């Protein structure tokens, strides 16, 4: 019997909980042993606080990140947040010890800003606003994060001085384990057994959120394969599928066009050079040197973005069709980080578009 793997919490969730408690302390409230924060899916999560207190004119709170059974390099690290009152009514962000600063264009956060991604920022703001509507400066720290960051892609992506605060769902779901692969296979078996002949494969939360926002599809038809595209396409080949929709961000899916069937960063290359070369071919002009696919698309006009996405989707479809041995038609839908449709290819009539 395979073990059920335990989910964990993202660094963003930990930072949101600590920010809420720090603002509570700053407001003169008692510091509880745990706080509940709103999650992106509308639920709430209770997170243990290791320590909290006053440090001069600011308050702080810290917790220990628990990534569950995922081999996350930040598992067990301390996430510490400082809060101090600021002019105005906004929540401002600063990078503390071990948190990086963005130095290059093309990421979700502009150069000069602390590397705290949009979803964690919103989580922190939502958590803080449950306590106070005043202006506050939130400084996120991960002691030792500068050393841990050397094991990640951050130095190559233009994030210097530490880690990025990431997470789109607030939770860490363990992937790339035999038990998870078996769970993915089981999900496809169940879908097929219940009459699904045209499933949807996504890489994770962004793809799933985007595709369910655009198409009227049941959750049972959507399978988050994470990085295990090779395993799942081989397994899907043994099923009598009519068609398959591959959906997600081009930064992940472009790797399939290059022949990377495990898209984890440790087992595949950066897709930015490949997509930049394709964009230059389509536009006929030289692009700035960018280390992310998002950055490549950011340099294009709306018209060229659509051309680029359609052409890239066609290459992804061709690669996936070659891997899939059951003759199923492959359609591809590409979305940006915000869930906006960029372009695609193939017949998508099997997945009914919503009337929006």
C-alpha positions as CSV (number, residue, x, y, z in Angstrom):
1,X,0.0,0.0,0.0
2,X,1.4,3.4,-1.0
3,X,1.8,6.0,1.7
4,X,-0.4,9.1,1.5
5,X,2.0,12.0,1.3
6,X,1.5,14.9,3.6
7,X,0.9,18.4,2.2
8,X,2.8,21.4,3.5
9,X,2.6,25.2,3.5
10,X,4.4,27.6,1.1
11,X,6.7,30.2,2.3
12,X,4.0,32.7,1.3
13,X,1.6,31.2,3.8
14,X,4.2,31.2,6.5
15,X,4.9,34.9,5.8
16,X,1.2,35.8,5.8
17,X,0.7,34.2,9.2
18,X,3.7,35.9,10.7
19,X,2.7,39.2,9.2
20,X,-0.7,38.9,10.7
21,X,0.7,38.1,14.2
22,X,3.3,40.8,14.0
23,X,0.7,43.4,13.2
24,X,-1.4,42.1,16.1
25,X,1.5,42.6,18.4
26,X,2.2,46.0,16.9
27,X,-1.4,46.9,17.6
28,X,-1.0,46.0,21.3
29,X,-2.9,42.7,21.0
30,X,-1.8,39.5,22.7
31,X,0.3,37.1,20.6
32,X,-1.5,33.8,20.2
33,X,0.3,30.5,19.6
34,X,-1.3,30.2,16.2
35,X,-3.2,32.3,13.7
36,X,-5.7,31.6,11.0
37,X,-5.1,33.2,7.6
38,X,-7.3,33.3,4.4
39,X,-6.1,31.1,1.6
40,X,-6.3,31.7,-2.2
41,X,-8.9,29.0,-2.6
42,X,-11.3,30.7,-0.1
43,X,-10.5,28.4,2.8
44,X,-8.6,29.2,6.0
45,X,-5.4,27.7,7.4
46,X,-4.3,27.7,11.1
47,X,-0.5,28.2,11.3
48,X,1.6,27.7,14.4
49,X,3.8,30.7,15.5
50,X,7.1,29.8,17.1
51,X,7.9,33.2,18.6
52,X,6.7,36.9,18.5
53,X,7.5,40.1,20.2
54,X,8.6,43.7,20.0
55,X,11.9,44.9,18.5
56,X,12.2,48.6,19.0
57,X,9.6,50.4,16.9
58,X,8.6,47.3,15.1
59,X,7.0,43.9,16.0
60,X,8.0,40.5,14.7
61,X,6.7,37.0,14.5
62,X,8.3,33.8,13.2
63,X,7.4,30.2,12.3
64,X,9.1,27.2,10.9
65,X,8.2,26.2,7.4
66,X,6.7,22.7,7.1
67,X,6.7,21.6,3.4
68,X,5.1,18.3,4.3
69,X,6.6,15.3,2.4
70,X,7.9,17.4,-0.5
71,X,11.7,17.6,-0.8
72,X,11.5,21.4,-0.7
73,X,14.9,23.1,0.0
74,X,13.2,25.5,2.4
75,X,11.6,22.8,4.5
76,X,12.5,23.5,8.2
77,X,13.7,27.1,7.6
78,X,12.6,29.9,9.9
79,X,10.3,32.5,8.2
80,X,10.5,35.7,10.2
81,X,8.4,38.9,9.5
82,X,8.8,42.4,10.9
83,X,6.0,44.9,10.9
84,X,6.2,48.6,11.5
85,X,3.7,51.4,10.9
86,X,4.1,53.4,7.7
87,X,2.5,56.6,6.3
88,X,-0.5,56.2,4.2
89,X,-2.9,53.2,4.1
90,X,-0.9,50.7,2.0
91,X,1.0,47.5,2.8
92,X,4.6,48.0,1.8
93,X,7.2,45.2,1.3
94,X,10.9,44.9,2.0
95,X,13.4,42.1,1.7
96,X,15.0,41.1,5.0
97,X,17.8,38.7,5.7
98,X,17.8,35.8,3.2
99,X,15.1,37.2,0.9
100,X,16.2,38.2,-2.6
101,X,15.8,41.4,-4.6
102,X,14.8,41.3,-8.3
103,X,17.5,42.7,-10.6
104,X,16.3,41.7,-14.1
105,X,13.2,42.3,-16.2
106,X,10.9,39.4,-17.1
107,X,9.9,38.2,-13.7
108,X,6.4,38.7,-12.1
109,X,8.0,41.4,-9.9
110,X,9.8,44.5,-11.4
111,X,13.5,45.1,-10.8
112,X,14.3,46.7,-7.4
113,X,11.5,45.0,-5.6
114,X,11.8,42.3,-3.0
115,X,11.3,38.9,-4.6
116,X,7.9,38.3,-3.0
117,X,5.6,37.1,-5.8
118,X,2.1,38.5,-6.4
119,X,0.1,35.6,-4.8
120,X,2.1,35.7,-1.5
121,X,1.8,39.5,-1.5
122,X,-2.0,39.3,-1.7
123,X,-2.0,36.6,1.0
124,X,0.0,38.8,3.3
125,X,-2.2,41.9,2.6
126,X,-5.4,39.9,3.2
127,X,-4.0,38.5,6.5
128,X,-2.8,41.9,7.7
129,X,-6.1,43.6,6.8
130,X,-7.9,41.2,9.1
131,X,-6.1,43.1,11.9
132,X,-5.6,46.7,10.8
133,X,-6.3,49.1,7.9
134,X,-3.3,51.3,8.7
135,X,-0.2,51.6,6.5
136,X,2.4,49.1,7.4
137,X,5.8,48.0,6.2
138,X,6.3,44.3,6.1
139,X,9.8,42.9,6.0
140,X,10.1,39.2,5.2
141,X,13.2,37.4,6.3
142,X,14.5,33.8,5.9
143,X,17.7,33.4,7.9
144,X,20.2,31.4,5.8
145,X,18.2,32.0,2.7
146,X,21.2,33.5,0.9
147,X,23.0,30.2,1.0
148,X,19.9,28.1,0.2
149,X,19.3,30.3,-2.8
150,X,22.6,29.1,-4.4
151,X,20.9,25.7,-4.8
152,X,18.1,27.3,-6.9
153,X,17.7,29.1,-10.2
154,X,17.5,32.5,-8.5
155,X,21.1,33.6,-9.3
156,X,20.5,32.9,-13.0
157,X,17.0,34.5,-13.1
158,X,18.2,37.8,-11.6
159,X,17.1,37.4,-8.0
160,X,20.1,38.3,-5.8
161,X,20.8,38.1,-2.1
162,X,18.4,35.3,-1.2
163,X,15.3,33.3,-1.9
164,X,12.0,34.2,-3.5
165,X,8.8,34.0,-1.6
166,X,6.6,31.8,-3.8
167,X,3.4,29.9,-3.9
168,X,0.1,30.3,-5.9
169,X,-2.1,28.1,-3.8
170,X,-0.6,28.6,-0.3
171,X,0.0,24.9,0.0
172,X,2.8,22.6,-1.0
173,X,1.6,19.4,-2.7
174,X,4.4,16.8,-2.8
175,X,5.3,15.7,-6.3
176,X,7.8,13.5,-8.0
177,X,7.4,10.6,-5.6
178,X,6.3,7.1,-6.6
179,X,3.1,7.5,-4.5
180,X,2.2,10.7,-6.3
181,X,2.8,9.1,-9.7
182,X,0.5,6.2,-8.7
183,X,-2.1,8.8,-7.6
184,X,-1.8,10.6,-11.0
185,X,-2.3,7.3,-12.8
186,X,-5.2,6.5,-10.5
187,X,-6.8,9.9,-11.3
188,X,-6.6,9.1,-15.0
189,X,-8.0,5.6,-14.5
190,X,-11.0,7.0,-12.6
191,X,-11.6,9.6,-15.2
192,X,-11.6,7.1,-18.1
193,X,-13.7,4.6,-16.1
194,X,-16.3,7.4,-15.7
195,X,-16.5,8.1,-19.4
196,X,-13.9,10.8,-19.8
197,X,-12.4,10.4,-23.3
198,X,-11.0,13.9,-23.6
199,X,-9.1,14.8,-20.4
200,X,-7.1,17.9,-19.6
201,X,-3.4,17.7,-18.5
202,X,-2.0,20.8,-16.6
203,X,1.3,21.4,-14.8
204,X,-0.4,22.6,-11.6
205,X,-2.4,25.4,-10.0
206,X,-1.9,28.1,-12.7
207,X,-2.9,25.8,-15.5
208,X,-5.8,24.3,-13.7
209,X,-7.2,27.7,-12.6
210,X,-6.8,29.1,-16.1
211,X,-8.4,26.2,-17.9
212,X,-11.3,26.0,-15.6
213,X,-11.8,29.7,-15.9
214,X,-11.9,29.5,-19.7
215,X,-13.6,26.2,-20.3
216,X,-16.7,24.5,-18.8
217,X,-15.0,21.3,-17.7
218,X,-15.6,19.1,-14.7
219,X,-12.8,18.9,-12.1
220,X,-12.6,15.1,-12.7
221,X,-11.4,15.8,-16.3
222,X,-8.5,18.0,-15.2
223,X,-5.4,16.1,-14.0
224,X,-2.4,18.1,-12.6
225,X,0.6,16.1,-13.8
226,X,3.1,18.4,-12.3
227,X,6.5,17.7,-13.9
228,X,5.7,14.0,-14.8
229,X,4.7,14.6,-18.4
230,X,6.7,11.6,-19.8
231,X,5.3,9.2,-17.2
232,X,1.7,10.4,-17.7
233,X,1.8,10.6,-21.5
234,X,3.2,7.0,-21.6
235,X,0.4,5.9,-19.3
236,X,-2.2,7.8,-21.2
237,X,-1.1,6.0,-24.3
238,X,-2.6,2.8,-22.9
239,X,-6.1,4.4,-22.7
240,X,-8.5,4.8,-25.6
241,X,-8.6,8.6,-25.5
242,X,-10.3,10.6,-28.2
243,X,-8.4,13.8,-27.5
244,X,-6.2,15.6,-24.9
245,X,-6.0,19.2,-23.9
246,X,-2.6,20.3,-22.6
247,X,-2.9,23.6,-20.8
248,X,-0.7,25.9,-18.8
249,X,2.1,28.5,-18.8
250,X,4.5,28.4,-21.7
251,X,7.5,28.5,-19.4
252,X,6.7,25.0,-18.4
253,X,5.1,23.6,-21.5
254,X,7.8,24.9,-23.9
255,X,10.1,22.3,-22.4
256,X,7.9,19.6,-23.9
257,X,8.6,21.0,-27.4
258,X,12.3,20.7,-26.6
259,X,11.9,17.0,-25.6
260,X,12.1,17.5,-21.8
261,X,9.5,15.1,-20.5
262,X,10.3,15.7,-16.8
263,X,10.0,19.5,-16.5
264,X,11.4,19.9,-13.0
265,X,14.2,22.5,-13.0
266,X,16.7,19.9,-11.8
267,X,15.9,17.6,-14.7
268,X,15.3,20.0,-17.6
269,X,16.8,23.1,-19.1
270,X,15.5,26.7,-19.1
271,X,13.0,27.2,-21.9
272,X,13.8,30.9,-22.3
273,X,16.5,30.6,-25.0
274,X,14.3,28.3,-27.1
275,X,11.3,30.6,-26.9
276,X,13.4,33.7,-27.5
277,X,14.8,32.2,-30.7
278,X,11.2,31.3,-31.8
279,X,10.0,34.9,-31.0
280,X,12.9,36.4,-33.0
281,X,12.1,34.2,-36.0
282,X,8.4,35.3,-35.8
283,X,9.0,39.0,-35.3
284,X,12.2,39.3,-37.3
285,X,13.9,41.4,-34.6
286,X,16.4,40.8,-31.9
287,X,15.1,40.7,-28.3
288,X,16.7,41.7,-25.1
289,X,18.5,38.9,-23.3
290,X,15.9,37.6,-20.9
291,X,16.2,34.5,-18.6
292,X,12.4,33.7,-18.4
293,X,9.7,32.8,-20.9
294,X,7.4,35.4,-19.2
295,X,10.1,38.0,-20.0
296,X,10.2,36.9,-23.6
297,X,6.5,37.4,-24.0
298,X,6.6,40.7,-22.2
299,X,8.7,42.1,-25.1
300,X,6.1,41.3,-27.7
301,X,3.2,43.3,-29.0
302,X,-0.3,41.8,-28.4
303,X,-0.4,40.7,-32.1
304,X,3.0,39.1,-31.9
305,X,2.2,37.5,-28.5
306,X,-0.7,35.7,-30.1
307,X,1.4,34.6,-33.1
308,X,4.1,33.4,-30.8
309,X,1.7,31.5,-28.5
310,X,0.0,29.8,-31.5
311,X,3.3,28.8,-33.0
312,X,4.7,27.5,-29.7
313,X,1.5,25.6,-29.0
314,X,1.8,23.9,-32.4
315,X,5.3,22.8,-31.6
316,X,4.2,21.5,-28.1
317,X,1.2,19.7,-29.7
318,X,3.5,18.0,-32.3
319,X,5.9,16.8,-29.5
320,X,3.1,15.5,-27.3
321,X,1.4,13.8,-30.2
322,X,4.7,12.0,-31.0
323,X,4.9,10.9,-27.4
324,X,1.2,9.8,-27.1
325,X,0.8,6.5,-28.9
326,X,-3.0,6.1,-28.9
327,X,-3.8,8.4,-31.8
328,X,-5.6,11.0,-29.6
329,X,-5.8,14.5,-31.0
330,X,-3.8,17.0,-29.0
331,X,-4.8,20.6,-28.4
332,X,-2.8,23.1,-26.5
333,X,-3.9,26.2,-24.6
334,X,-1.3,28.6,-23.2
335,X,-1.9,31.1,-20.5
336,X,0.2,33.8,-18.7
337,X,0.8,33.9,-15.0
338,X,-2.4,35.9,-14.5
339,X,-4.5,33.3,-16.3
340,X,-5.0,35.3,-19.5
341,X,-5.2,33.2,-22.6
342,X,-2.2,33.8,-24.9
343,X,-3.0,31.4,-27.7
344,X,-3.1,27.8,-28.7
345,X,-3.7,25.2,-31.4
346,X,-6.0,22.3,-32.2
347,X,-9.7,21.6,-32.0
348,X,-10.9,22.7,-28.5
349,X,-14.6,22.0,-29.1
350,X,-14.5,19.0,-26.8
351,X,-13.9,21.4,-24.0
352,X,-16.8,23.9,-24.0
353,X,-15.8,27.5,-23.7
354,X,-17.6,29.5,-21.1
355,X,-19.7,32.4,-22.3
356,X,-17.9,35.4,-20.8
